[in-house]
Amino acid sequence: MLLAISCFAALVILIRGLFSTINQMGRQTSHGIRFAWIAMTTGAAGVLFGPLCGRLHSPSIWETALLVGIACHIAFERRRPVSIGEAS
């Protein structure tokens, strides 16, 4: 059960990272933000494709809670990106 929840949370992170966030980065995006999103998306791909490659590691409750927390934060954040030249 924890493996299914963990894989679903990783799928949410992977979809958001690949199709939304990384594609919208521009020149003004800092390198730290770029690295964080690339690392998070790659880690989510590793969690998701691990069972498909024969690695049937059952995650602990704490690993699952961390993934679900990150996925919920990513899925439900309400801040809109502000470009550098836009007035507040």
C-alpha positions in Angstrom: 0.0 0.0 0.0 2.8 2.4 0.8 4.5 1.6 -2.5 1.3 2.6 -4.4 1.0 5.9 -2.4 4.7 6.6 -2.9 4.5 6.0 -6.6 1.4 8.2 -7.0 3.1 11.0 -5.2 6.2 10.6 -7.3 4.0 10.7 -10.4 2.5 14.0 -9.3 6.0 15.4 -8.8 7.3 14.1 -12.1 4.4 15.4 -14.1 4.5 18.9 -12.5 8.3 19.1 -13.0 8.4 17.9 -16.6 5.4 19.5 -18.1 5.0 22.6 -16.1 7.9 24.0 -14.1 11.0 23.1 -16.1 9.4 24.2 -19.4 8.5 27.6 -18.0 12.0 28.5 -16.7 13.6 31.5 -18.3 16.9 33.3 -18.2 16.1 35.0 -15.0 15.6 31.7 -13.1 18.4 31.2 -10.6 20.6 28.2 -10.8 19.6 27.0 -7.4 15.9 26.8 -8.4 16.9 25.0 -11.7 19.0 22.5 -9.8 16.4 21.8 -7.2 13.6 21.1 -9.8 15.9 19.0 -11.9 17.0 17.0 -8.8 13.4 16.6 -7.6 12.1 15.5 -11.0 14.9 13.0 -11.4 14.4 11.6 -8.0 10.7 11.2 -8.6 11.5 9.4 -11.9 13.8 7.1 -9.9 11.0 6.3 -7.3 8.5 5.8 -10.0 10.6 3.6 -12.4 12.3 1.6 -9.6 9.6 -1.0 -9.3 9.4 -1.4 -13.0 13.1 -2.3 -13.1 12.7 -5.0 -10.5 13.5 -3.0 -7.3 10.6 -3.8 -5.1 11.8 -1.9 -2.0 8.8 -1.1 0.3 9.2 2.5 1.5 9.0 3.4 5.1 6.1 5.5 6.4 8.5 8.4 6.7 9.7 8.2 3.1 6.1 8.0 2.0 5.1 11.0 4.2 7.9 13.1 2.8 6.9 12.3 -0.8 3.2 12.9 -0.2 4.1 16.2 1.6 6.2 17.4 -1.3 3.6 16.3 -3.9 0.8 18.1 -2.0 2.9 21.3 -1.7 3.6 21.2 -5.4 0.0 20.3 -6.5 -1.8 22.9 -4.3 0.5 25.9 -4.2 -1.3 29.1 -5.2 1.5 31.5 -5.9 1.8 32.7 -9.4 5.1 33.3 -11.0 6.1 37.0 -11.3 8.5 38.0 -14.0 11.4 40.3 -13.3 10.1 43.3 -15.4 6.5 43.1 -14.0 5.4 45.8 -11.5 3.9 44.6 -8.3 
